Amino acid sequence: QVQLVESGGGLVQAGGSLRLSCAASGRTFSTSAMGWFRQAPGKEREFVAAISWSGGITYYADSVKGRFTISRDNAKNTLYLQMNSLKPEDTAVYYCAAKPAFFAAPSDRIYEYQNWGQGTQVTVSS
């Protein structure tokens, strides 16, 4: 299993940028597909971005495509989400998550992710 801790959230004005990090511990990070999800108040948790174990394949929700970039550094056991051109509707708690199976393909299906961090709050003011 992999344990996950998110950081980097905060308050930013619309149009600004933030970089989220997800530090992983455990032996399986480098073989795990990873994802970022978010949950706004009163809404269900939704997919943001996903990346393959090698970093060679990435997927994005249409709402963030072209503004957000997911990446990973397996040597540092860290997942990243660079968020640019932030909008008030990006306000949410952001979670990183890992798929449990070795070398699984990344996906936007939330039920396929079994390891979750505690989340980091991102607030975008207008």
RAWOHU-V548534 format. One line per field, one symbol per residue. ss: DSSP state (~ for helix, > for strand, _ for the rest). phi: phi as a letter, one per 40 degrees, with the letter a starting at -180 (. if undefined). A space follows every 10 residues. Layout:
BEGIN
ss = ???
phi = ???
END
This chain:
BEGIN
ss = __>>>>>__> >>>____>>> >>>>>___~~ ~__>>>>>>_ _____>>>>> >______>>> _______>>> >>>____>>> >>>____~~~ _>>>>>>>>_ _________~ ~~>>>>___> >>>>>_
phi = .bbbbcahci bacdgcbabc bbcbbhcbdc bbcbabbabc dgbccbcbaa acccgcbbbb cdcbdgbbbc aabccbfbbb bcbbfcbdcc cacbbbabcc ccfcccabcc ccbbbbccgb cbbbcc
END
